[in-house]
Amino acid sequence: MPVCWLFCQLSSTKFIIDWHNYAYTIMALSVGRNHFLVKITKLIEAYIGSKADANFCVTKAMKEDLSSNWNI
């Protein structure tokens, strides 16, 4: 996600995210939710996600979660 955001910044294109799930939750399935990489990934995902020009979600629940937890 950070690489895509950076590319969009450098190429003056829109950064649009199609949210299906969170990368940090998928990673947590392998290494555990308390692993430091999971925590860093969550922070990066929330920060870069908030920088998107537009967002859309596959479910209303995901939309509500993004809105209530990350103000997206």
C-alpha positions in Angstrom: 0.0 0.0 0.0 2.7 2.5 0.8 4.4 1.8 -2.6 1.2 2.3 -4.4 0.5 5.6 -2.6 4.0 6.8 -3.4 3.7 5.9 -7.0 0.4 7.8 -7.2 2.1 10.8 -5.6 5.0 10.8 -8.1 2.8 10.2 -11.1 0.0 12.6 -10.1 -2.7 9.9 -10.2 -5.5 9.1 -7.9 -4.9 6.7 -5.1 -8.1 4.6 -4.7 -8.5 1.6 -2.3 -10.9 -1.3 -2.7 -11.1 -2.6 0.8 -11.8 -6.3 1.2 -10.0 -7.0 4.4 -7.1 -5.6 6.5 -3.6 -6.8 5.7 -2.7 -6.8 9.4 -5.5 -9.2 10.3 -4.4 -11.7 7.6 -0.8 -11.4 8.8 -2.0 -12.0 12.4 -3.3 -15.4 11.4 0.3 -16.5 10.7 2.3 -14.8 13.4 -0.2 -13.8 16.1 -1.9 -10.5 16.7 0.7 -9.3 19.2 3.6 -9.6 16.8 5.4 -6.3 16.3 5.1 -6.6 12.5 1.3 -6.9 12.8 1.2 -3.7 14.9 3.4 -1.8 12.5 1.4 -3.0 9.5 -1.8 -1.9 11.2 -0.4 1.6 11.8 0.9 1.9 8.2 -2.4 0.6 6.8 -4.4 3.1 8.8 -2.2 6.0 8.0 -1.8 5.3 4.2 -5.5 4.4 4.0 -6.5 7.8 5.3 -4.4 9.4 2.5 -6.5 7.7 -0.3 -8.4 10.0 -2.7 -11.3 7.5 -2.6 -12.3 4.3 -0.9 -14.9 1.7 -1.5 -15.8 -1.4 0.4 -17.2 -4.9 -0.4 -19.5 -4.7 2.6 -21.4 -2.2 4.7 -19.7 -3.6 7.8 -16.3 -2.8 6.4 -17.4 0.7 5.5 -18.7 1.2 9.1 -15.5 -0.2 10.6 -13.3 2.0 8.5 -15.4 5.0 9.4 -15.6 4.3 13.1 -12.0 3.1 13.7 -9.9 5.0 11.2 -12.1 7.9 10.1 -12.0 6.8 6.5 
